[in-house]
């Protein structure tokens, strides 16, 4: 069983930055491909960034060049560094394995980009 706890969200002005963290329980964390997902009001949840156990990363086009996903297996933690934030990045951000597992969804962390 894996438990995931997201943190680091908040209110930021357009052009600002945030770093999200996802702390995972479970000794096999390092074996999983992990991803950051987001869900904006009235929209479906989307996968925005993934990182494999071998540290290969992928991003959805809308965040390429602005977001960076990373992981620290010693700390069982996945990060999402978000720069040049835009109002359309406003959403609840979640982490999960990729493919996602329905039992692993946490509460998420709210990111609001507004002036």
Buried (B, 14 or more C-beta within 10 A) or exposed (E): EBEBBBBBBEEBEEEBEBBBBBBBEBEEBBEBBBBBBBBBEEEEBEBBBBBEEEEEEBBBEEBEEBBBBBBEEEEBBBBBBBBEBBEEBBBBBBBBBBEBEEEBBBEBBEBBBEE
